Amino acid sequence: MEALSPDLQRLLQQASIEDRHAVLDLSAVEAFDSAGMAFLIEALQEAKAQEIDLRLVGVRPSVSDFFSLVGIERLLVPDKTAPKRNFVERLGDKAIPVIERVGAGKDLLLEAAQTLVDSSTGGRRSGKGRFFLELEHTGIGAIGIVGLIGFLLGLILAMQAWVQLKVFGADKYVADMVAVSITREIGPLMTAILVAARSGSSIAAQLGTMVINEEVDALRQMGINPVRYLVVPKVGALALATPCLAILFSTIAIFGGLLFGVFVVDLGWQVYIEATSDALQAGDILGSLLKSTVFGSLVAFVACSLGLNVKGGPVGVGKATTGAVVASIFLIIVFDAVFVLLLRVGA
């Protein structure tokens, strides 16, 4: 191939003077290696730099196969490095999608409220029958995992409390610590996180798939309001199921702590139950129910909003599912902090 170098130079010089078209005949080339390919790519790049159309003819099959393996066209693509963006532009790229999602969630919330107030917006189907299906899926279907996590967490919390309290000879306060911490904070918080991971992801994936398959548009064509038919039943089901699951979680967690207190700490059944009932107040249970209801509604609205605004096919469905879980857990933590300030600090 080195013998072609002077010929190529003359060919390119002549083409630049004439019509800027050149033809390189490779019919005599029987073998090819990486050095020859590097030389040829350099010649093609130089021709491209001089705006000369250099074409290859007479390429043998063996050489053509070598070209396909190397991907010569890909190697000739110029490197298009994206211009550097400043901090404000990068911040805007991150903030704009978040603002759009918040706006979409606000619009969905307002539309859902409107459908509840004005029954005429529901079309021929209001989705009342779907409420019980959603309640079965989000509530009854989650009893197993909620009960298991609650029992294990109650045991763990009782163990940790006993390790610390026995140093001061306050073993009997294990029941108080487990009951109050579970009912006030851990119960509704962990239940909401489990609901977000289980039901929130499922709702986002379901609605996102319906959007991709144009099923939501089909509902509108049939005169059915998708918000009233799909969103409202899911929000109502989670708003009702989450506090029920939170009570179940707290009850089983307290029972787990009771087993540890009776068989390890040796407090006695009656002593543990009396200590638990004395430590708990009606406000603790009502606060747990209130927080759980709000958390469940948040999870449903976030999942429905992201699911109904899916773009980009199956990849978009995956992103919406992940985003629903992450955003729901974030909002649960934020609203829990607000509840702590309102219910505890304010009191």
URPE-V44833 format. One record per residue. NEAR is the number of other C-alpha atoms within 8 Angstrom. Layout:
near-><NEAR;NEAR>
//
This chain:
near-><6;4;6;7;8;7;8;9;8;8;9;11;8;8;12;11;7;7;6;10;10;11;8;8;9;10;9;6;9;8;6;9;6;6;6;9;9;8;9;8;11;8;9;10;9;8;12;10;7;7;7;13;9;11;7;9;9;8;11;10;6;8;12;9;8;9;9;8;6;6;8;9;6;6;7;9;6;4;4;4;4;4;4;4;6;6;6;6;8;9;8;8;8;8;8;8;8;8;8;8;10;8;8;10;12;8;8;11;9;8;9;12;8;9;13;8;6;7;7;6;9;12;9;6;8;10;11;8;6;10;12;9;8;12;14;9;9;13;15;8;8;12;9;7;7;13;11;8;9;14;15;10;10;16;13;9;10;14;9;8;11;11;8;8;12;9;7;6;6;9;9;9;9;13;15;12;9;14;13;11;10;13;13;12;9;9;16;15;12;8;14;16;11;9;14;14;9;9;9;17;14;9;12;18;13;9;11;16;11;10;14;11;6;8;9;9;8;8;11;10;7;6;8;13;13;10;11;15;15;10;13;11;14;12;12;10;14;16;14;11;12;16;16;10;13;15;10;10;15;13;8;12;15;13;10;14;16;12;10;12;15;12;8;7;9;7;10;8;8;6;8;14;10;8;12;11;8;7;9;11;8;6;6;11;11;8;10;15;13;9;12;16;13;9;13;17;12;11;15;14;13;13;17;12;13;16;18;10;9;13;7;7;8;8;7;11;16;9;8;15;16;9;9;16;13;8;9;15;11;8;9;13;9;8;9;10;8;8;10;9;9;9;9;8;7;6;5>
//
